[in-house]
Amino acid sequence: QVQLVESGGGLAQAGESLTLSCAASGRTLSGYVMRWFRRAPGKEREFVASITWTLGNTFYADSAKGRFTISRDRAKSTVYLQMNALKPEDTAVYYCNLQSDWGQGTQVTVSS
């Protein structure tokens, strides 16, 4: 089982940027896919972005394309989500995911 710890959430104004981090421990990450999800108030959890740990291939939800960038630091076993041009609709709890393991989430609140 892997432990995932998110950080970096907070309050931002529309148009600003935030970077989320997810530190992983407890297992090797090679060959796996790391994902970011989010859950907005009153909505289902939705996929945001993913990255393959070994090759760094990325994939984004339409809502994240052009604004969000997922990356990873293999030496630190950490995945990042750089979020630019934030919108109020980006307000959500953001979760890091690896297979069946989830972090505790970090709150992002964007004011207009």
C-alpha positions in Angstrom: 0.0 0.0 0.0 1.3 3.5 -0.9 0.8 6.6 1.3 -0.1 9.7 -0.6 0.1 13.2 1.0 -1.2 16.2 -0.8 -0.3 19.8 -0.1 -0.3 23.2 -1.7 -4.0 24.0 -1.7 -5.4 27.3 -0.5 -7.3 30.4 -1.5 -6.7 32.1 -4.8 -8.4 34.7 -6.9 -9.6 34.0 -10.4 -6.7 34.2 -12.8 -4.1 33.3 -10.2 -2.0 30.1 -9.9 -1.5 27.4 -7.4 0.7 24.3 -7.4 -0.3 21.2 -5.6 2.1 18.5 -4.5 1.6 14.8 -3.8 4.3 13.0 -2.0 4.2 9.2 -2.3 5.9 6.6 -0.1 5.7 3.0 0.7 6.3 1.4 -2.7 8.1 1.8 -6.0 6.2 3.9 -8.5 7.8 2.7 -11.7 5.3 1.4 -14.1 2.4 3.1 -12.5 0.1 6.0 -13.4 -0.4 8.8 -10.9 -3.6 10.8 -11.2 -5.2 13.9 -9.8 -8.9 14.0 -9.2 -11.1 16.7 -7.7 -14.5 16.9 -6.0 -16.4 20.1 -6.1 -19.2 20.8 -3.6 -22.3 18.8 -4.5 -20.6 17.1 -7.4 -19.1 13.7 -8.1 -15.3 13.3 -8.0 -13.9 13.9 -11.5 -10.6 13.1 -13.2 -8.2 16.0 -13.7 -4.9 14.8 -15.0 -2.6 11.8 -15.1 1.1 11.0 -15.7 2.9 7.8 -16.2 5.7 7.5 -13.7 8.4 6.0 -15.9 8.0 7.9 -19.1 6.2 11.0 -18.0 3.4 10.7 -20.5 0.5 13.0 -19.5 -3.2 13.2 -20.1 -5.7 15.9 -19.2 -9.4 16.3 -18.7 -10.8 18.9 -21.1 -11.4 21.3 -18.2 -7.6 21.2 -17.4 -6.2 21.4 -20.9 -4.1 24.5 -21.5 -4.3 25.6 -17.9 -3.0 22.8 -15.7 0.3 20.9 -16.0 1.0 17.6 -14.3 4.6 16.7 -13.6 6.7 14.4 -11.4 10.0 14.4 -9.6 11.2 10.8 -9.6 13.9 11.5 -7.1 11.4 13.0 -4.6 8.6 10.5 -5.4 6.4 13.5 -5.8 3.8 14.5 -8.4 2.7 18.1 -9.0 -0.2 19.8 -10.4 0.5 23.4 -11.6 -2.8 25.2 -12.0 -2.8 28.5 -13.9 -5.6 30.9 -14.8 -7.7 29.5 -12.0 -11.5 29.9 -12.2 -14.1 29.8 -9.5 -15.3 26.5 -11.0 -11.9 25.0 -10.1 -13.0 25.2 -6.4 -12.8 21.6 -5.1 -10.9 19.2 -2.9 -8.1 17.8 -5.0 -7.0 14.2 -4.5 -3.9 12.3 -5.6 -4.5 8.7 -6.7 -2.4 5.7 -7.4 -4.5 2.6 -8.3 -6.8 2.0 -5.3 -4.9 4.4 -2.9 -5.9 8.0 -2.3 -4.5 10.9 -0.4 -6.5 12.9 2.1 -7.1 15.7 -0.3 -6.3 19.4 -0.3 -8.8 22.2 -0.6 -8.6 24.7 -3.4 -10.9 27.7 -3.3 -11.0 30.2 -6.1 -12.8 33.5 -5.6 -14.1 35.7 -8.4 
